[in-house]
């Protein structure tokens, strides 16, 4: 059960600037709690003032590795023990390849980058299938999916949110009577959670569906 560490850390933060919506903290702790003190590797897309990478380092505990990626080379200054910052665009394959070459096991991805539809989508396509089989992929600030200046818009097919709506069908492909193929996404997704401005994908290898009948002996 969560002890509210992140919320308390945020409110008492006296270190580097940290900007977060208050309602995000319950969501973080719901999906990230199981990784605490288990030496996870976290990739945070978007470093900004460096407050969040320090928060994650404190939250996940000894042995964790926090990897950041940002387009601003000045943000290399936020590196510290167990925190490494890569410079480049979040949807550049060579940047993602460099990260995965050094950190082949990534347990958590938090996309807090540009919030542009093209970047959200391309980054997901580059990364999701390459993170840990039981990992978590979280995209925040998805309210920009409704904003044209970010490449989105209500019901716009380019919106990352609209793409995720189709992912729900992909997750349930085995029930569509061959209308949809069982994809690698179908085989690897455990759940999708939609919150106010956040979408969370939880991975877990999927097996064949079974529906046994139970009842009294001899029935």
BAZA-768554 format. One record per residue (C-alpha): x, y, z negated. Coordinates in steps of 0.1 Angstrom, whole numbers, plus 2048, in hexadecimal, padded with zeros to 3 digits. Layout:
% BAZA-768554
XYZ;...
***
This chain:
% BAZA-768554
800800800;80D823809;81A8397EE;815859802;83A85E805;839871827;81D88981C;8308917FC;85189580E;8418AD827;8318C380C;8518C57F8;8698C8815;8868DF80E;89D8D382A;89A8D9850;8798E785E;85E8CC863;83E8D3876;8228B9874;7FC8B7873;7F28AE850;7DA89385B;7F688086D;80687484D;7EC85A844;7EF84C867;81584A865;814838844;7F9820850;80E81486D;831819861;82F80D83D;8387E9846;85A7F4853;866806833;8867F8824;8897DF840;8A47F1854;88E7FA872;89B80D891;88482A899;88583F8B9;8768628B5;8718748D6;87489A8CE;88C8A58B3;8848CB8B1;8928D9890;89E8B7883;8868B5865;874896870;893880877;89E887854;87B87F846;87B85E858;89D85584B;89285B828;87184982D;87E82983D;89B825824;8BE817825;8C9805845;8B081785C;8BB82787C;8AA846889;8B084E8AD;8A486E8BC;8A287A8E0;89E89F8EB;8A68B4909;8B78CF8F3;8DC8C88EF;8DD8DE8D0;8CA8C48BD;8E88AD8BC;8EF8C089C;8D48AD88B;8E888D88C;8F387E86A;8F985C85C;8E184386C;8D285F882;8DD8628A6;8D087A8C0;8D08748E6;8CD8918FD;8B688F91C;89388D928;87D873917;872864939;894861949;89C83C94D;8C2842948;8BB852927;8A483691B;8BD81C928;8D982C915;8C582B8F5;8BB8078F9;8DE7FD902;8EA8098E0;8CA8008CD;8BC7E18DE;8A27DD8C3;88B7FA8BD;86F7F48A4;85D8158A5;85882F8C0;8498518B8;8428678D6;84288B8CA;8538988E9;8468AF904;8228A3901;8208A6927;80B88B938;826881950;83F87D934;82886B91C;81F852938;84184D946;851848924;83782F91A;83D81B93A;86281C934;86281290F;8447FF903;84D7DD912;8717E1905;86B7E78E0;8697CD8C5;84E7B28CB;83E7BD8AA;8467E28AE;8318018AD;82E81B8C8;81D83C8BD;81585A8D2;80B87A8C0;7FC89B8C9;7E688A8E3;7CE8A78E1;7E38B58FE;7D389A914;7B68B2917;7CB8D0921;7D28D7946;7F28E993E;8008C8931;7F48B5950;7D48A993F;7AF8B193E;78F8A0934;78A880949;7A988995D;7B8867969;7DB875963;7D487A93E;7E7862927;7C785E914;7B4853933;7D083A93A;7CD82C917;7A882791C;7B080F938;7CA7FF921;7AD7F490B;7A07DF928;7C37D292E;7C57C790A;7A57B390F;7AD7A6931;7A9781926;784787922;77D798944;778777957;79577E96E;78A7A1976;7AC7AC967;7CC799967;7DD790946;7FA7A8946;8197AB931;8077C691E;7EA7AE917;80379490A;8157AC8F3;7FB7C48E4;7EB7BD8C2;7D77DD8BE;7D18008CA;7C681B8B1;7B883C8BB;7B98598A3;7B487E8A4;7D28878BB;7E58668B6;7E58458C9;7F68278B9;8008068CB;8097E98B4;81B7CC8C5;8187A78BD;81D7898D5;7FB77C8DE;7F27578E1;7D57458F2;7B374E8E4;7A27338CF;77F7308C0;77C7118AA;75B70689B;75B701875;7406F1860;7386D6847;7496B4849;73669B85E;7206B586F;
***
